Amino acid sequence: MCFVFALILLEQWSRRQARYHHSRHGELPRYILRGKHAVAAFLACLMPLLLGFLLPAGQLFVWAVQTGAEMLDGEFFRLAFNSVMLAMVTAILATMLALLMAYGKRLRATFFIRSAVRWVGMGYAIPGTVIAVGVMIPFGWLDNSLDAWLRLHFNFSSGLLLSGSLFVLIFAYLVRFLAVSLQTVDAGLLKIKPSLEEAARCLGSSPTGVLARIHIPMLRGSLLTAILLVFVDVMKELPATLILRPFNFNTLAVRAFELASDERLADSASAALVIVGVGIIPVILLSFAISRSRKRYVQTT
C-alpha cells in the first residue's frame, strides 16, 4: 500500500513539474478578443508604443532626412566606428569576465567568492558620473606616482599614461555594466544540471575542459544575450564617456548631447537615430530567439 501511495505521489509531482516547465518554456497561450474588448486591448498596446517610440523616432527620422546631407560626413562615420568599437570590446570583455566569475562561483561557492561576485555586480546601480570620478582618482594617483618616481631616479617624465586613455574608459564601462552580463550568464548556468558537470569530471575532464566542452556550447544563447545587452548599454552611455574620454575622441552619444545642448536638435537627429536603431535591433533579435525557442520546445514535447 505504501509503495502504491508513493507511486501516486511521484506521478503527481511529475505532472506538476511538466506543467511548470511547459508554462515556463512553452508557447504562450493566445486569447481571441472581439468587439470593444479587441479595440481596447489594441489601443492599450498601441499608445505606449506610439507615444514612447513611433512619434519620437518618426520626428528624428524627418530631421535626419532634412540634415543628412550636412551631417552624414566622414566625421559622423568616424564617431560611429568609435562607438561600435568601444561597445563591442566592452561587451566581449564583460561577457568573458562574467563567465569566469559565474563559473568560479559555481565551482567553489564559498562566502568570500559569493560576496565578491555580488559586490562586483553592484556597479549597475551606481551613476556613471560617480563611477567615472571613482575610476579617475586612483588612476590619476598611479600616473602621478609613476611620473614622480621616474623624475626622481631617471630624470624622465612619463606624463599621464593611463588617465584620459581608452583603457580607463573601457575599465569604467566594465565597472558600470559588468552586472548586466553577470546576471545573464549566471542565469544561464543555473539551467545546466550539475549532474552533467559531475559526469564529465568523473570521466577525467578538468574544470577548464568542462567549461569549454559542456558549459560554453550550452550557454551560447546566454552569452550572445549578454553581449547584446552590454553592447546596447555602452552605445548610449554618456556621463562616463564625457568625463573619461581621451582628447579628440568622441562617440555618437557625446556628439548628440553636444548638438542638443547647442539647441541644434535637428542636427543631432542622425546620431540619436543610429543609437535608437542599434538599441532596438538586439531587442527584436532576442524576441525572435525567445519565440523560436518556445516553438522548438512545444514541438519536442
N, C-alpha and C positions, 0 to 999 in steps of 0.2 A: 504493500500500500504506500509506504514512504517513497519507494522507488518511482511509482506511478505519479505521485504528487510532485516529486522533483522534476520529472519529465514535463509535467504540465507547466510548472513554473519556468522551466528553461525555454519551452516553446513560447510562452507569453513574453518572456524577456527578449527572445529573438525577434518576434514580431514587432515589439516596441522599438528595438534598435533599427529594424528595417524601415519602419515608418519614419524614424528620426533621420536616418541617412537619406531617405527619399525626399523628405521635406527640405533637407538642407542642400542637397546636390541635384535633386530632380528638377524637371521643368516646372516653372511657376504656373499655378492654375489661372485659367482665363475666365473672366466673368463677362457675360453679354449684357450690356445696358441698352435700353431703348427709351425713346421719347425724351422727356425733360431730364431724366437721370443721365442719359448719354450726353446731352448738351451741357449739363452742369459739370460732369466729370471732364469733358473736353476743355471747357473754359478754365476749370481749376488747374488743369495741367498746362494749359497754354499761357496763362497770364504770367507766371514766374519766368517761363522761357522767353516770352515776348518782351517783357519789361526788363528782365535781367540780362538778356543776351542778344536777341534778334534786333531790337531797336538800337542799342548802343553799337553793336557790330555793324549794322547797316549804315549808321552815321559815319563810323570810322571808314567803312568801305567807300562811301561817297567822297569823303575828304581825301582819302588815299588816291582815288582816281583824279581828283582835281589837282593835287600837288605831286602826283607821281613823277611827272617829267622833271621836276626840280629836285625832289628828294631822293629818288632812286638812282644814286650815282655810285661811284666807286667807294666813297666813304661809307655809304649805307651798307654795302655788301661786306666791307671790312668789319664793321660793327657786328653784322650778323654772324660772320665767321668767328669773331671773338666770343660772342655769346654762346654759340653752339659748341665751340671748343672747350670753354670753361665748364659748361653744363655736362658735356659728355665725359670729360676727365673726372669731374667730381662724382658723377653718377657711378662710373665704373669703380673708382676707389672706395666710395661709400659702400657699395654692394659687396666688394671684396672684404672690407673690414667687418661689415655686418655678418657675413658668412663665417668668418673666423671667430668672431666673438660669440655668435649664437651656437656654433658647433662646439666651441670650448666650454660654454656653459652646459651644453648637453652632455659632454664627456665627463665633466667634473663640476657638478652643481654645488660647490661649496658656498658658504655665506659670503665670503670675500668676493668670489667671482660674480655671484648673482648681484651683489651690491654694486660692484664696479660697472657691470653692464647696465644696471638700472640708472646709475649716475651718468653714464655716457649718453643714455637716451634722453636726458633731460634738456639737451640743448635746443630742441624744437620749441620749448616753452619760453625761451629767453629771446627778447627782441634782438633783431640783427644789429642795432646800434650798440647795445650792451656787449654783445659778443665781439664786435669789431674793436671796441675800446679795450676789452679784456685781452684780446689777442695782440693788439698793438703794443701794450705796455711791456709784457715780457720779451717780445722780440726786439723792441727798441732798446731795452736794457741789455740784451745779449749783444746787439750790434755795437752799442757804445762801449761795453766792457771789452769786446774783442778789439775794437779800434784803439782804445786806450792801452791795451797790452801790447799791441803791435807798435804803437808810437813809442812806448817806453823801451822796448827791447830791440826793435829793428828800425826805428825811425821811419816807419811806414804807416800810412793811413789807409785802412780798408774801406772807410766810408760805411754806408748802410747797405749791407749785403742782403739782408732778409726783409727789412722793413720796406714797404712800398713795392714788393715784388709779387708775382703771381703765386709764389709758394705760400705766402702768408694769406693771400686771398682765398686760395683753394683750401688751406687749413681752416679758415673761418667758415667756409661753406660746409666742410666736413663736420665741424662742431655744431653747426646750425641744423643740418639736415641728415645727420647720421641716424637719428631716431626713426626717420621715415623708412629707410632701408632695413634697419634693425628689426623693427616691428614686423615688416613684411616677411623677411627671411625667417624670423623666429616662428611666425605663424605657419609658414610652410614646413618647417622642421617638426612642429608638433603633430602634423598629419602623417608623418612617417613612423611606422610602428618600430619600437625598439627591438623587436624580435628579428627584423631584417639585419640590423646592425650587429646583434649578438650572433646571428648565424654566420655572417661574414667574418667576425672576429674568431669564431670557433674554427673556421676554415683557414686561419692563419693570416688574414688580411690585417694590415696595420690601420690605425685611425686615419692616417692620410689616404690610404687606399680605399677605405670605406667611404671617405668623403668624396673622392674622385670618381669611384665606380658606382656608388649607390646614391648618395645624397644629391650631388650636383645634377645628375640626369633627372632625378625625380623632382628637383627644385627648379627646373628650367623655367617654368611659368612664374614662380615666385621671384626668381632672380630678375627676369625680364620686367616684371611689375615694379620691383624696387628701382631698377634703372630708370624706367619711365617716370616714376613719381619724383625721384630726386632730380632728374633732368628738367622737368617742368618747374619745380620749385627754384632751381638755380637760375633758370632763364628769366624769371620775373623778380628775383631778389634785387632790392635797391639799396637799403641803408648800408649794409656791409660793403657793397661794391663801391658806393660813393666814398666811404672813408678809407678803404684799404687798396683801392685800385692803383696801379702804377701810373706815373706821369705819361701823358699822351696815349692812354689806354682807356677805351670806352666800350660800353655794351649797348645793346638796344634799349634796355631798361633805363640806363642813365641818360641816353640821348632823348628818349621820350619824356623823361622827367625834366630835362633842361629846356626842351622846347615848350612843354606845357607851362613851366614856370615863367617863361617869357611871353605867355599868352599867345603862343603860336600853336593853337590846338590843332588846326588843320594840318600843319607841317608834322606834328607828332603822330598823326594817324597811321602812317605807314609802319613805323616801328611798333606802335601799340598793336596794330592788326597782326603783325608777324608773331608777336608774343602770344596774342589770343589764339592764333591758329596753331602754334606749337603746343599750347596748353590743351586745346580741345581734341587734337588728333590722338594723343595717347588715351584719352578718356573713351573715345569711340573704339579704338583697338581693344581696350580692356573689356568694354561692354560686349563686343563681338566674341572675344575669347571666353568670357563667362557664359554667354549664350550657347556657344558651341560645346563647352564642357558639360553643360546641363543636358543638352540633347544627346551627347555621347553616353552620358550616364543612364538616361532613360532607355536608350536603345540596348545597352548591355544588360539592363535589369529587366 
